[in-house]
């Protein structure tokens, strides 16, 4: 299979990659990230622990790994309209927290809005550019407060 884009040529800014490290326990980091993203204007309608599920189902031995599905309802509604509902396949905007070592957590996020633009999902480029700017500001504010 030939990909339409070369992943090795994608700049982290092209996908809105953001990450930081928190010096705290895993459960404390989950609560902290949830609170910070909520304060930045996101809801968290979906959250789950892939590590718990994999460890339970297939004895994977995974270190703590947690996903917060963050969503700003106003922006999500605009994005659904701007992509003819296609962006729903990428929702919610996941913020991932994994334990690098006890007391040290990595927080990682990529922008589904930027990825949707790379995949040419947008039917309204101007609106999508506005949505990307708005979500970028929200995510930047959250990461500044982590």
Secondary structure, 3 states (H helix, E strand, C coil): CCCCCCHHHCCHHHHCCEEEEECCCHHHHHHHHHHHHHHCCCEEEEEECHHHHHHHHHCCCCCCEEEEEEECHHHHHHHHHHCCCHHHHCCCEEEEEEEEECCEEEEEECCHHHHHHHCCCCCCHHHHHHHHHHHHHHHHHHHHHC
